[in-house]
Amino acid sequence: MTTASLRNVFHFGEEVEGYPVRVINEREARAAAGLLALFAGFAFAQGFLTGDFMWERLMIVAFSIEFGIRVLVNPQYAPFMIMGRLITRNQEVEYVGAPQKRVAWAIGLIIAAIMVWVVFVEANTGLMNLVGCSACLLFLAFESAFGICLGCTAYNLLTGQKAELCPGGACKVKQVEPIQRVKWWQVILVVAFLGMLWAIPEYNLWNIQDNVEVDDSNFDSIDLDSLSY
């Protein structure tokens, strides 16, 4: 394979006329993050609720392969990025800077490598496993739900350079528009809403808790259909 052919395969981001740096399509990156977040959330719930860590191990393998391809080869060959492209192919492209994305995804690859060691080498299902899974979910949720790349914030600190073409124009210094301003009564509404959600199960409002406590000792003897909710 020639040097030119290798460069066509092994590179990060695409050169697009009119943009000063290589770029990534933020639409497909967010879609890929959302798919990974769904997978990670399901795997984490299975391990936490049932003690079956098979899905979590599978998630770590998928996560490692995905970010290994993104960072070390080319995001175009990463399976979740390809699925993200299929999902968002009819949406308008949003170009964002590739350099900060590479730093962010490299952090993801480091987390994946640590999780491979923790789970497959040390066979640890304790605190380190919980921290690693929570970190993955946090990064993926912020990128997919809010368009905030937490790993990208490390780019300026690690490289000493200023990131360009951030999602949503976040790199630019701009004035907050009136529609973006949060008013005092909106804050009170959010606090009241969260307080209500806390109070409902705490004080058994609206009778949403079971009247009978079900555990391993009495599960087989209880008629679940008779329980009130």
Contacts in CASP RR format, 6 or more apart in sequence:
PFRMAT RR
TARGET T0000
AUTHOR 0000-0000-0000
METHOD contacts of the structure
MODEL  1
MTTASLRNVFHFGEEVEGYPVRVINEREARAAAGLLALFAGFAFAQGFLT
GDFMWERLMIVAFSIEFGIRVLVNPQYAPFMIMGRLITRNQEVEYVGAPQ
KRVAWAIGLIIAAIMVWVVFVEANTGLMNLVGCSACLLFLAFESAFGICL
GCTAYNLLTGQKAELCPGGACKVKQVEPIQRVKWWQVILVVAFLGMLWAI
PEYNLWNIQDNVEVDDSNFDSIDLDSLSY
9 73 0 8 1.000
9 74 0 8 1.000
9 77 0 8 1.000
10 73 0 8 1.000
10 74 0 8 1.000
11 22 0 8 1.000
11 74 0 8 1.000
12 22 0 8 1.000
12 70 0 8 1.000
12 71 0 8 1.000
12 74 0 8 1.000
12 75 0 8 1.000
12 98 0 8 1.000
12 101 0 8 1.000
12 102 0 8 1.000
13 22 0 8 1.000
13 23 0 8 1.000
13 24 0 8 1.000
13 74 0 8 1.000
13 75 0 8 1.000
13 98 0 8 1.000
13 101 0 8 1.000
14 22 0 8 1.000
14 23 0 8 1.000
14 24 0 8 1.000
14 98 0 8 1.000
15 22 0 8 1.000
15 23 0 8 1.000
16 23 0 8 1.000
16 95 0 8 1.000
19 95 0 8 1.000
19 97 0 8 1.000
19 165 0 8 1.000
20 164 0 8 1.000
21 97 0 8 1.000
21 98 0 8 1.000
21 99 0 8 1.000
21 164 0 8 1.000
21 165 0 8 1.000
22 97 0 8 1.000
22 98 0 8 1.000
22 99 0 8 1.000
23 95 0 8 1.000
23 96 0 8 1.000
23 97 0 8 1.000
23 98 0 8 1.000
23 165 0 8 1.000
24 75 0 8 1.000
24 95 0 8 1.000
24 96 0 8 1.000
24 97 0 8 1.000
24 98 0 8 1.000
24 101 0 8 1.000
25 85 0 8 1.000
25 88 0 8 1.000
25 93 0 8 1.000
25 94 0 8 1.000
25 95 0 8 1.000
25 96 0 8 1.000
26 94 0 8 1.000
26 95 0 8 1.000
26 96 0 8 1.000
26 147 0 8 1.000
26 167 0 8 1.000
26 168 0 8 1.000
27 88 0 8 1.000
27 91 0 8 1.000
27 92 0 8 1.000
27 93 0 8 1.000
27 94 0 8 1.000
28 81 0 8 1.000
28 84 0 8 1.000
28 85 0 8 1.000
28 87 0 8 1.000
28 88 0 8 1.000
29 81 0 8 1.000
29 96 0 8 1.000
29 101 0 8 1.000
29 143 0 8 1.000
30 143 0 8 1.000
30 144 0 8 1.000
30 147 0 8 1.000
30 167 0 8 1.000
31 83 0 8 1.000
31 84 0 8 1.000
31 85 0 8 1.000
31 87 0 8 1.000
31 88 0 8 1.000
31 144 0 8 1.000
32 66 0 8 1.000
32 78 0 8 1.000
32 80 0 8 1.000
32 81 0 8 1.000
32 83 0 8 1.000
32 84 0 8 1.000
33 140 0 8 1.000
33 143 0 8 1.000
33 144 0 8 1.000
34 140 0 8 1.000
34 143 0 8 1.000
34 144 0 8 1.000
34 145 0 8 1.000
35 80 0 8 1.000
35 83 0 8 1.000
35 84 0 8 1.000
36 62 0 8 1.000
36 63 0 8 1.000
36 66 0 8 1.000
36 80 0 8 1.000
36 136 0 8 1.000
36 140 0 8 1.000
37 137 0 8 1.000
37 140 0 8 1.000
37 141 0 8 1.000
37 144 0 8 1.000
39 59 0 8 1.000
39 62 0 8 1.000
40 59 0 8 1.000
40 63 0 8 1.000
40 133 0 8 1.000
40 136 0 8 1.000
40 137 0 8 1.000
40 140 0 8 1.000
41 137 0 8 1.000
42 55 0 8 1.000
43 55 0 8 1.000
43 56 0 8 1.000
43 58 0 8 1.000
43 59 0 8 1.000
43 133 0 8 1.000
44 56 0 8 1.000
44 59 0 8 1.000
44 133 0 8 1.000
44 137 0 8 1.000
46 52 0 8 1.000
46 53 0 8 1.000
46 54 0 8 1.000
46 55 0 8 1.000
46 56 0 8 1.000
47 53 0 8 1.000
47 55 0 8 1.000
47 56 0 8 1.000
53 119 0 8 1.000
53 125 0 8 1.000
56 119 0 8 1.000
56 129 0 8 1.000
56 133 0 8 1.000
57 119 0 8 1.000
57 120 0 8 1.000
60 112 0 8 1.000
60 115 0 8 1.000
60 116 0 8 1.000
60 119 0 8 1.000
60 120 0 8 1.000
62 79 0 8 1.000
62 80 0 8 1.000
63 108 0 8 1.000
63 112 0 8 1.000
63 115 0 8 1.000
63 136 0 8 1.000
64 109 0 8 1.000
64 112 0 8 1.000
64 113 0 8 1.000
64 115 0 8 1.000
64 116 0 8 1.000
65 79 0 8 1.000
66 78 0 8 1.000
66 79 0 8 1.000
66 80 0 8 1.000
66 81 0 8 1.000
67 78 0 8 1.000
67 105 0 8 1.000
67 108 0 8 1.000
67 109 0 8 1.000
67 112 0 8 1.000
68 78 0 8 1.000
68 109 0 8 1.000
68 112 0 8 1.000
69 75 0 8 1.000
69 77 0 8 1.000
69 78 0 8 1.000
69 79 0 8 1.000
70 78 0 8 1.000
70 81 0 8 1.000
70 105 0 8 1.000
70 109 0 8 1.000
71 102 0 8 1.000
71 105 0 8 1.000
71 106 0 8 1.000
71 109 0 8 1.000
72 109 0 8 1.000
75 81 0 8 1.000
76 82 0 8 1.000
94 167 0 8 1.000
94 168 0 8 1.000
95 165 0 8 1.000
96 165 0 8 1.000
96 166 0 8 1.000
96 167 0 8 1.000
97 163 0 8 1.000
97 164 0 8 1.000
97 165 0 8 1.000
97 166 0 8 1.000
99 155 0 8 1.000
99 159 0 8 1.000
99 161 0 8 1.000
99 163 0 8 1.000
99 164 0 8 1.000
100 149 0 8 1.000
100 151 0 8 1.000
100 152 0 8 1.000
100 155 0 8 1.000
100 163 0 8 1.000
100 166 0 8 1.000
101 149 0 8 1.000
101 152 0 8 1.000
103 151 0 8 1.000
103 152 0 8 1.000
103 154 0 8 1.000
103 155 0 8 1.000
103 158 0 8 1.000
103 159 0 8 1.000
104 139 0 8 1.000
104 149 0 8 1.000
104 150 0 8 1.000
104 151 0 8 1.000
104 152 0 8 1.000
104 154 0 8 1.000
104 155 0 8 1.000
107 139 0 8 1.000
107 151 0 8 1.000
107 154 0 8 1.000
108 136 0 8 1.000
108 139 0 8 1.000
111 132 0 8 1.000
111 135 0 8 1.000
111 136 0 8 1.000
114 132 0 8 1.000
115 129 0 8 1.000
115 132 0 8 1.000
115 133 0 8 1.000
115 136 0 8 1.000
118 124 0 8 1.000
118 128 0 8 1.000
118 129 0 8 1.000
118 132 0 8 1.000
119 125 0 8 1.000
119 129 0 8 1.000
138 150 0 8 1.000
139 150 0 8 1.000
139 151 0 8 1.000
142 148 0 8 1.000
142 149 0 8 1.000
142 150 0 8 1.000
143 149 0 8 1.000
143 150 0 8 1.000
147 167 0 8 1.000
147 168 0 8 1.000
148 167 0 8 1.000
148 170 0 8 1.000
149 166 0 8 1.000
149 167 0 8 1.000
152 163 0 8 1.000
152 166 0 8 1.000
155 161 0 8 1.000
155 163 0 8 1.000
156 162 0 8 1.000
156 163 0 8 1.000
162 171 0 8 1.000
163 171 0 8 1.000
164 171 0 8 1.000
165 171 0 8 1.000
166 172 0 8 1.000
199 205 0 8 1.000
200 206 0 8 1.000
200 208 0 8 1.000
201 208 0 8 1.000
201 209 0 8 1.000
207 228 0 8 1.000
207 229 0 8 1.000
208 229 0 8 1.000
210 227 0 8 1.000
210 228 0 8 1.000
210 229 0 8 1.000
211 227 0 8 1.000
211 228 0 8 1.000
212 222 0 8 1.000
212 227 0 8 1.000
214 222 0 8 1.000
214 224 0 8 1.000
214 227 0 8 1.000
END
